[in-house]
Amino acid sequence: MAKKKSDEKSPAENPRVHKDLNGFDIKINSFGEIQMSFEIDKINSFLNNTVDDKKLRNRKKDSEK
């Protein structure tokens, strides 16, 4: 008899997300298409405002010169 893993998440349990992305849900349908509850533009603007991009750090310094 196989053991049941206790680490498995129940399907009803929602992951923790940032308060600005509350209600965000992403699924892949049977055709392999990604379905999201938010528009990609809203997600991109959130990432631009909150995530520091290491590759773009030097561009700010170069543009000031």
PDB file of N, CA, C and O in Angstrom, chain B, residues numbered from 101:
ATOM      1  N   MET B 101       0.845  -1.172   0.000  1.00  0.00           N
ATOM      2  CA  MET B 101       0.000   0.000   0.000  1.00  0.00           C
ATOM      3  C   MET B 101       0.892   1.237   0.000  1.00  0.00           C
ATOM      4  O   MET B 101       1.813   1.334   0.812  1.00  0.00           O
ATOM      5  N   ALA B 102       0.634   2.169  -0.889  1.00  0.00           N
ATOM      6  CA  ALA B 102       1.436   3.384  -1.022  1.00  0.00           C
ATOM      7  C   ALA B 102       1.091   4.372   0.085  1.00  0.00           C
ATOM      8  O   ALA B 102      -0.061   4.495   0.502  1.00  0.00           O
ATOM      9  N   LYS B 103       2.126   5.073   0.548  1.00  0.00           N
ATOM     10  CA  LYS B 103       1.903   6.087   1.572  1.00  0.00           C
ATOM     11  C   LYS B 103       1.369   7.360   0.940  1.00  0.00           C
ATOM     12  O   LYS B 103       1.730   7.715  -0.182  1.00  0.00           O
ATOM     13  N   LYS B 104       0.521   8.026   1.664  1.00  0.00           N
ATOM     14  CA  LYS B 104      -0.006   9.296   1.201  1.00  0.00           C
ATOM     15  C   LYS B 104       0.931  10.401   1.665  1.00  0.00           C
ATOM     16  O   LYS B 104       1.261  10.485   2.848  1.00  0.00           O
ATOM     17  N   LYS B 105       1.353  11.240   0.746  1.00  0.00           N
ATOM     18  CA  LYS B 105       2.260  12.327   1.113  1.00  0.00           C
ATOM     19  C   LYS B 105       1.501  13.387   1.893  1.00  0.00           C
ATOM     20  O   LYS B 105       0.412  13.803   1.498  1.00  0.00           O
ATOM     21  N   SER B 106       2.085  13.819   3.000  1.00  0.00           N
ATOM     22  CA  SER B 106       1.443  14.852   3.806  1.00  0.00           C
ATOM     23  C   SER B 106       1.810  16.246   3.317  1.00  0.00           C
ATOM     24  O   SER B 106       1.212  17.225   3.764  1.00  0.00           O
ATOM     25  N   ASP B 107       2.789  16.363   2.398  1.00  0.00           N
ATOM     26  CA  ASP B 107       3.226  17.653   1.896  1.00  0.00           C
ATOM     27  C   ASP B 107       2.349  18.177   0.761  1.00  0.00           C
ATOM     28  O   ASP B 107       2.483  19.338   0.373  1.00  0.00           O
ATOM     29  N   GLU B 108       1.466  17.357   0.226  1.00  0.00           N
ATOM     30  CA  GLU B 108       0.634  17.768  -0.893  1.00  0.00           C
ATOM     31  C   GLU B 108      -0.354  18.833  -0.442  1.00  0.00           C
ATOM     32  O   GLU B 108      -0.945  18.734   0.633  1.00  0.00           O
ATOM     33  N   LYS B 109      -0.528  19.864  -1.286  1.00  0.00           N
ATOM     34  CA  LYS B 109      -1.490  20.924  -0.989  1.00  0.00           C
ATOM     35  C   LYS B 109      -2.874  20.476  -1.411  1.00  0.00           C
ATOM     36  O   LYS B 109      -3.039  19.763  -2.400  1.00  0.00           O
ATOM     37  N   SER B 110      -3.852  20.899  -0.659  1.00  0.00           N
ATOM     38  CA  SER B 110      -5.212  20.610  -1.054  1.00  0.00           C
ATOM     39  C   SER B 110      -5.593  21.563  -2.187  1.00  0.00           C
ATOM     40  O   SER B 110      -5.108  22.695  -2.208  1.00  0.00           O
ATOM     41  N   PRO B 111      -6.430  21.152  -3.117  1.00  0.00           N
ATOM     42  CA  PRO B 111      -6.781  22.007  -4.259  1.00  0.00           C
ATOM     43  C   PRO B 111      -7.484  23.302  -3.860  1.00  0.00           C
ATOM     44  O   PRO B 111      -7.427  24.282  -4.603  1.00  0.00           O
ATOM     45  N   ALA B 112      -8.135  23.325  -2.719  1.00  0.00           N
ATOM     46  CA  ALA B 112      -8.864  24.516  -2.292  1.00  0.00           C
ATOM     47  C   ALA B 112      -7.942  25.562  -1.667  1.00  0.00           C
ATOM     48  O   ALA B 112      -8.344  26.716  -1.515  1.00  0.00           O
ATOM     49  N   GLU B 113      -6.722  25.188  -1.305  1.00  0.00           N
ATOM     50  CA  GLU B 113      -5.807  26.117  -0.651  1.00  0.00           C
ATOM     51  C   GLU B 113      -5.199  27.068  -1.682  1.00  0.00           C
ATOM     52  O   GLU B 113      -4.605  26.627  -2.666  1.00  0.00           O
ATOM     53  N   ASN B 114      -5.351  28.387  -1.449  1.00  0.00           N
ATOM     54  CA  ASN B 114      -4.816  29.383  -2.364  1.00  0.00           C
ATOM     55  C   ASN B 114      -3.427  29.802  -1.918  1.00  0.00           C
ATOM     56  O   ASN B 114      -3.167  29.889  -0.718  1.00  0.00           O
ATOM     57  N   PRO B 115      -2.529  30.065  -2.861  1.00  0.00           N
ATOM     58  CA  PRO B 115      -1.186  30.519  -2.491  1.00  0.00           C
ATOM     59  C   PRO B 115      -1.212  31.954  -1.981  1.00  0.00           C
ATOM     60  O   PRO B 115      -2.137  32.714  -2.272  1.00  0.00           O
ATOM     61  N   ARG B 116      -0.182  32.315  -1.214  1.00  0.00           N
ATOM     62  CA  ARG B 116      -0.079  33.683  -0.723  1.00  0.00           C
ATOM     63  C   ARG B 116       0.416  34.569  -1.857  1.00  0.00           C
ATOM     64  O   ARG B 116       1.338  34.194  -2.582  1.00  0.00           O
ATOM     65  N   VAL B 117      -0.185  35.735  -2.014  1.00  0.00           N
ATOM     66  CA  VAL B 117       0.229  36.681  -3.040  1.00  0.00           C
ATOM     67  C   VAL B 117       0.315  38.075  -2.431  1.00  0.00           C
ATOM     68  O   VAL B 117      -0.193  38.321  -1.337  1.00  0.00           O
ATOM     69  N   HIS B 118       0.965  38.980  -3.151  1.00  0.00           N
ATOM     70  CA  HIS B 118       1.063  40.371  -2.736  1.00  0.00           C
ATOM     71  C   HIS B 118      -0.343  40.960  -2.686  1.00  0.00           C
ATOM     72  O   HIS B 118      -1.220  40.537  -3.438  1.00  0.00           O
ATOM     73  N   LYS B 119      -0.561  41.941  -1.798  1.00  0.00           N
ATOM     74  CA  LYS B 119      -1.908  42.493  -1.632  1.00  0.00           C
ATOM     75  C   LYS B 119      -2.428  43.139  -2.914  1.00  0.00           C
ATOM     76  O   LYS B 119      -3.639  43.171  -3.132  1.00  0.00           O
ATOM     77  N   ASP B 120      -1.531  43.658  -3.774  1.00  0.00           N
ATOM     78  CA  ASP B 120      -1.961  44.258  -5.035  1.00  0.00           C
ATOM     79  C   ASP B 120      -2.399  43.213  -6.052  1.00  0.00           C
ATOM     80  O   ASP B 120      -3.115  43.536  -7.000  1.00  0.00           O
ATOM     81  N   LEU B 121      -1.982  41.975  -5.869  1.00  0.00           N
ATOM     82  CA  LEU B 121      -2.350  40.893  -6.785  1.00  0.00           C
ATOM     83  C   LEU B 121      -3.351  39.922  -6.159  1.00  0.00           C
ATOM     84  O   LEU B 121      -3.461  38.775  -6.594  1.00  0.00           O
ATOM     85  N   ASN B 122      -4.065  40.370  -5.162  1.00  0.00           N
ATOM     86  CA  ASN B 122      -5.045  39.520  -4.497  1.00  0.00           C
ATOM     87  C   ASN B 122      -6.110  39.068  -5.507  1.00  0.00           C
ATOM     88  O   ASN B 122      -6.690  39.898  -6.207  1.00  0.00           O
ATOM     89  N   GLY B 123      -6.358  37.796  -5.579  1.00  0.00           N
ATOM     90  CA  GLY B 123      -7.318  37.232  -6.523  1.00  0.00           C
ATOM     91  C   GLY B 123      -6.678  36.732  -7.800  1.00  0.00           C
ATOM     92  O   GLY B 123      -7.376  36.254  -8.694  1.00  0.00           O
ATOM     93  N   PHE B 124      -5.353  36.833  -7.904  1.00  0.00           N
ATOM     94  CA  PHE B 124      -4.649  36.367  -9.098  1.00  0.00           C
ATOM     95  C   PHE B 124      -4.700  34.851  -9.165  1.00  0.00           C
ATOM     96  O   PHE B 124      -4.410  34.158  -8.190  1.00  0.00           O
ATOM     97  N   ASP B 125      -5.072  34.354 -10.328  1.00  0.00           N
ATOM     98  CA  ASP B 125      -5.152  32.908 -10.541  1.00  0.00           C
ATOM     99  C   ASP B 125      -4.669  32.614 -11.948  1.00  0.00           C
ATOM    100  O   ASP B 125      -4.997  33.340 -12.887  1.00  0.00           O
ATOM    101  N   ILE B 126      -3.892  31.555 -12.097  1.00  0.00           N
ATOM    102  CA  ILE B 126      -3.372  31.167 -13.406  1.00  0.00           C
ATOM    103  C   ILE B 126      -3.600  29.674 -13.592  1.00  0.00           C
ATOM    104  O   ILE B 126      -3.361  28.873 -12.688  1.00  0.00           O
ATOM    105  N   LYS B 127      -4.062  29.323 -14.773  1.00  0.00           N
ATOM    106  CA  LYS B 127      -4.340  27.919 -15.096  1.00  0.00           C
ATOM    107  C   LYS B 127      -3.920  27.650 -16.529  1.00  0.00           C
ATOM    108  O   LYS B 127      -3.839  28.569 -17.344  1.00  0.00           O
ATOM    109  N   ILE B 128      -3.656  26.397 -16.830  1.00  0.00           N
ATOM    110  CA  ILE B 128      -3.359  25.966 -18.191  1.00  0.00           C
ATOM    111  C   ILE B 128      -4.471  25.009 -18.611  1.00  0.00           C
ATOM    112  O   ILE B 128      -4.708  23.991 -17.961  1.00  0.00           O
ATOM    113  N   ASN B 129      -5.149  25.349 -19.709  1.00  0.00           N
ATOM    114  CA  ASN B 129      -6.275  24.522 -20.140  1.00  0.00           C
ATOM    115  C   ASN B 129      -5.789  23.296 -20.908  1.00  0.00           C
ATOM    116  O   ASN B 129      -4.583  23.091 -21.046  1.00  0.00           O
ATOM    117  N   SER B 130      -6.696  22.499 -21.396  1.00  0.00           N
ATOM    118  CA  SER B 130      -6.347  21.244 -22.060  1.00  0.00           C
ATOM    119  C   SER B 130      -5.634  21.452 -23.394  1.00  0.00           C
ATOM    120  O   SER B 130      -5.015  20.521 -23.910  1.00  0.00           O
ATOM    121  N   PHE B 131      -5.712  22.661 -23.961  1.00  0.00           N
ATOM    122  CA  PHE B 131      -5.026  22.962 -25.212  1.00  0.00           C
ATOM    123  C   PHE B 131      -3.636  23.554 -24.977  1.00  0.00           C
ATOM    124  O   PHE B 131      -2.926  23.856 -25.936  1.00  0.00           O
ATOM    125  N   GLY B 132      -3.243  23.724 -23.718  1.00  0.00           N
ATOM    126  CA  GLY B 132      -1.942  24.283 -23.391  1.00  0.00           C
ATOM    127  C   GLY B 132      -1.942  25.795 -23.334  1.00  0.00           C
ATOM    128  O   GLY B 132      -0.877  26.408 -23.250  1.00  0.00           O
ATOM    129  N   GLU B 133      -3.112  26.409 -23.378  1.00  0.00           N
ATOM    130  CA  GLU B 133      -3.207  27.863 -23.307  1.00  0.00           C
ATOM    131  C   GLU B 133      -3.199  28.313 -21.858  1.00  0.00           C
ATOM    132  O   GLU B 133      -3.804  27.678 -20.994  1.00  0.00           O
ATOM    133  N   ILE B 134      -2.509  29.415 -21.599  1.00  0.00           N
ATOM    134  CA  ILE B 134      -2.442  29.971 -20.250  1.00  0.00           C
ATOM    135  C   ILE B 134      -3.622  30.905 -20.049  1.00  0.00           C
ATOM    136  O   ILE B 134      -3.855  31.808 -20.853  1.00  0.00           O
ATOM    137  N   GLN B 135      -4.359  30.688 -18.983  1.00  0.00           N
ATOM    138  CA  GLN B 135      -5.500  31.530 -18.646  1.00  0.00           C
ATOM    139  C   GLN B 135      -5.234  32.176 -17.299  1.00  0.00           C
ATOM    140  O   GLN B 135      -4.973  31.493 -16.308  1.00  0.00           O
ATOM    141  N   MET B 136      -5.305  33.519 -17.274  1.00  0.00           N
ATOM    142  CA  MET B 136      -5.030  34.269 -16.052  1.00  0.00           C
ATOM    143  C   MET B 136      -6.240  35.100 -15.673  1.00  0.00           C
ATOM    144  O   MET B 136      -7.044  35.476 -16.526  1.00  0.00           O
ATOM    145  N   SER B 137      -6.362  35.385 -14.378  1.00  0.00           N
ATOM    146  CA  SER B 137      -7.466  36.202 -13.913  1.00  0.00           C
ATOM    147  C   SER B 137      -7.167  37.691 -14.052  1.00  0.00           C
ATOM    148  O   SER B 137      -8.084  38.504 -13.944  1.00  0.00           O
ATOM    149  N   PHE B 138      -5.901  38.077 -14.291  1.00  0.00           N
ATOM    150  CA  PHE B 138      -5.512  39.467 -14.514  1.00  0.00           C
ATOM    151  C   PHE B 138      -4.966  39.618 -15.923  1.00  0.00           C
ATOM    152  O   PHE B 138      -4.475  38.659 -16.518  1.00  0.00           O
ATOM    153  N   GLU B 139      -5.058  40.830 -16.449  1.00  0.00           N
ATOM    154  CA  GLU B 139      -4.462  41.114 -17.747  1.00  0.00           C
ATOM    155  C   GLU B 139      -2.952  41.171 -17.602  1.00  0.00           C
ATOM    156  O   GLU B 139      -2.438  41.562 -16.554  1.00  0.00           O
ATOM    157  N   ILE B 140      -2.247  40.786 -18.644  1.00  0.00           N
ATOM    158  CA  ILE B 140      -0.784  40.746 -18.613  1.00  0.00           C
ATOM    159  C   ILE B 140      -0.213  42.150 -18.413  1.00  0.00           C
ATOM    160  O   ILE B 140       0.846  42.296 -17.801  1.00  0.00           O
ATOM    161  N   ASP B 141      -0.885  43.179 -18.912  1.00  0.00           N
ATOM    162  CA  ASP B 141      -0.402  44.548 -18.734  1.00  0.00           C
ATOM    163  C   ASP B 141      -0.403  44.965 -17.266  1.00  0.00           C
ATOM    164  O   ASP B 141       0.502  45.669 -16.818  1.00  0.00           O
ATOM    165  N   LYS B 142      -1.409  44.535 -16.523  1.00  0.00           N
ATOM    166  CA  LYS B 142      -1.478  44.855 -15.099  1.00  0.00           C
ATOM    167  C   LYS B 142      -0.359  44.131 -14.342  1.00  0.00           C
ATOM    168  O   LYS B 142       0.242  44.702 -13.433  1.00  0.00           O
ATOM    169  N   ILE B 143      -0.086  42.907 -14.704  1.00  0.00           N
ATOM    170  CA  ILE B 143       0.987  42.143 -14.065  1.00  0.00           C
ATOM    171  C   ILE B 143       2.343  42.759 -14.385  1.00  0.00           C
ATOM    172  O   ILE B 143       3.196  42.873 -13.505  1.00  0.00           O
ATOM    173  N   ASN B 144       2.550  43.160 -15.652  1.00  0.00           N
ATOM    174  CA  ASN B 144       3.807  43.783 -16.041  1.00  0.00           C
ATOM    175  C   ASN B 144       4.034  45.106 -15.326  1.00  0.00           C
ATOM    176  O   ASN B 144       5.156  45.381 -14.901  1.00  0.00           O
ATOM    177  N   SER B 145       3.012  45.925 -15.182  1.00  0.00           N
ATOM    178  CA  SER B 145       3.181  47.197 -14.481  1.00  0.00           C
ATOM    179  C   SER B 145       3.489  46.960 -13.004  1.00  0.00           C
ATOM    180  O   SER B 145       4.285  47.692 -12.417  1.00  0.00           O
ATOM    181  N   PHE B 146       2.873  45.952 -12.401  1.00  0.00           N
ATOM    182  CA  PHE B 146       3.176  45.610 -11.015  1.00  0.00           C
ATOM    183  C   PHE B 146       4.635  45.188 -10.880  1.00  0.00           C
ATOM    184  O   PHE B 146       5.326  45.629  -9.961  1.00  0.00           O
ATOM    185  N   LEU B 147       5.107  44.342 -11.785  1.00  0.00           N
ATOM    186  CA  LEU B 147       6.496  43.881 -11.730  1.00  0.00           C
ATOM    187  C   LEU B 147       7.473  45.023 -11.973  1.00  0.00           C
ATOM    188  O   LEU B 147       8.515  45.082 -11.320  1.00  0.00           O
ATOM    189  N   ASN B 148       7.165  45.929 -12.891  1.00  0.00           N
ATOM    190  CA  ASN B 148       8.038  47.071 -13.151  1.00  0.00           C
ATOM    191  C   ASN B 148       8.171  47.965 -11.928  1.00  0.00           C
ATOM    192  O   ASN B 148       9.240  48.524 -11.683  1.00  0.00           O
ATOM    193  N   ASN B 149       7.103  48.106 -11.164  1.00  0.00           N
ATOM    194  CA  ASN B 149       7.117  48.987  -9.996  1.00  0.00           C
ATOM    195  C   ASN B 149       7.741  48.346  -8.768  1.00  0.00           C
ATOM    196  O   ASN B 149       8.284  49.061  -7.925  1.00  0.00           O
ATOM    197  N   THR B 150       7.686  47.041  -8.636  1.00  0.00           N
ATOM    198  CA  THR B 150       8.098  46.405  -7.384  1.00  0.00           C
ATOM    199  C   THR B 150       9.377  45.580  -7.463  1.00  0.00           C
ATOM    200  O   THR B 150      10.020  45.359  -6.437  1.00  0.00           O
ATOM    201  N   VAL B 151       9.766  45.120  -8.650  1.00  0.00           N
ATOM    202  CA  VAL B 151      10.919  44.233  -8.760  1.00  0.00           C
ATOM    203  C   VAL B 151      12.108  45.004  -9.325  1.00  0.00           C
ATOM    204  O   VAL B 151      11.985  45.701 -10.333  1.00  0.00           O
ATOM    205  N   ASP B 152      13.255  44.873  -8.670  1.00  0.00           N
ATOM    206  CA  ASP B 152      14.477  45.503  -9.117  1.00  0.00           C
ATOM    207  C   ASP B 152      15.140  44.604 -10.159  1.00  0.00           C
ATOM    208  O   ASP B 152      15.414  43.434  -9.892  1.00  0.00           O
ATOM    209  N   ASP B 153      15.395  45.154 -11.343  1.00  0.00           N
ATOM    210  CA  ASP B 153      16.021  44.398 -12.419  1.00  0.00           C
ATOM    211  C   ASP B 153      17.521  44.674 -12.421  1.00  0.00           C
ATOM    212  O   ASP B 153      17.945  45.797 -12.691  1.00  0.00           O
ATOM    213  N   LYS B 154      18.319  43.661 -12.122  1.00  0.00           N
ATOM    214  CA  LYS B 154      19.773  43.823 -12.034  1.00  0.00           C
ATOM    215  C   LYS B 154      20.374  44.291 -13.357  1.00  0.00           C
ATOM    216  O   LYS B 154      21.350  45.042 -13.357  1.00  0.00           O
ATOM    217  N   LYS B 155      19.818  43.866 -14.462  1.00  0.00           N
ATOM    218  CA  LYS B 155      20.366  44.235 -15.766  1.00  0.00           C
ATOM    219  C   LYS B 155      20.145  45.711 -16.091  1.00  0.00           C
ATOM    220  O   LYS B 155      20.898  46.292 -16.873  1.00  0.00           O
ATOM    221  N   LEU B 156      19.123  46.317 -15.500  1.00  0.00           N
ATOM    222  CA  LEU B 156      18.810  47.710 -15.803  1.00  0.00           C
ATOM    223  C   LEU B 156      19.359  48.694 -14.778  1.00  0.00           C
ATOM    224  O   LEU B 156      19.131  49.896 -14.919  1.00  0.00           O
ATOM    225  N   ARG B 157      20.055  48.247 -13.777  1.00  0.00           N
ATOM    226  CA  ARG B 157      20.586  49.150 -12.752  1.00  0.00           C
ATOM    227  C   ARG B 157      21.552  50.174 -13.335  1.00  0.00           C
ATOM    228  O   ARG B 157      21.496  51.347 -12.967  1.00  0.00           O
ATOM    229  N   ASN B 158      22.428  49.760 -14.228  1.00  0.00           N
ATOM    230  CA  ASN B 158      23.429  50.659 -14.791  1.00  0.00           C
ATOM    231  C   ASN B 158      22.834  51.627 -15.810  1.00  0.00           C
ATOM    232  O   ASN B 158      23.436  52.670 -16.064  1.00  0.00           O
ATOM    233  N   ARG B 159      21.717  51.338 -16.386  1.00  0.00           N
ATOM    234  CA  ARG B 159      21.101  52.225 -17.372  1.00  0.00           C
ATOM    235  C   ARG B 159      20.679  53.539 -16.742  1.00  0.00           C
ATOM    236  O   ARG B 159      20.785  54.583 -17.385  1.00  0.00           O
ATOM    237  N   LYS B 160      20.204  53.521 -15.509  1.00  0.00           N
ATOM    238  CA  LYS B 160      19.808  54.757 -14.836  1.00  0.00           C
ATOM    239  C   LYS B 160      21.005  55.674 -14.660  1.00  0.00           C
ATOM    240  O   LYS B 160      20.888  56.887 -14.836  1.00  0.00           O
ATOM    241  N   LYS B 161      22.149  55.113 -14.316  1.00  0.00           N
ATOM    242  CA  LYS B 161      23.356  55.895 -14.126  1.00  0.00           C
ATOM    243  C   LYS B 161      23.849  56.472 -15.455  1.00  0.00           C
ATOM    244  O   LYS B 161      24.310  57.613 -15.503  1.00  0.00           O
ATOM    245  N   ASP B 162      23.754  55.691 -16.528  1.00  0.00           N
ATOM    246  CA  ASP B 162      24.206  56.136 -17.836  1.00  0.00           C
ATOM    247  C   ASP B 162      23.332  57.260 -18.386  1.00  0.00           C
ATOM    248  O   ASP B 162      23.836  58.178 -19.033  1.00  0.00           O
ATOM    249  N   SER B 163      22.031  57.192 -18.135  1.00  0.00           N
ATOM    250  CA  SER B 163      21.123  58.198 -18.672  1.00  0.00           C
ATOM    251  C   SER B 163      21.273  59.547 -17.955  1.00  0.00           C
ATOM    252  O   SER B 163      20.929  60.585 -18.520  1.00  0.00           O
ATOM    253  N   GLU B 164      21.779  59.540 -16.721  1.00  0.00           N
ATOM    254  CA  GLU B 164      21.982  60.785 -15.976  1.00  0.00           C
ATOM    255  C   GLU B 164      23.163  61.571 -16.508  1.00  0.00           C
ATOM    256  O   GLU B 164      23.192  62.793 -16.363  1.00  0.00           O
ATOM    257  N   LYS B 165      24.135  60.915 -17.118  1.00  0.00           N
ATOM    258  CA  LYS B 165      25.350  61.586 -17.605  1.00  0.00           C
ATOM    259  C   LYS B 165      25.097  62.437 -18.805  1.00  0.00           C
ATOM    260  O   LYS B 165      26.022  63.061 -19.325  1.00  0.00           O
TER     261      LYS B 165
END
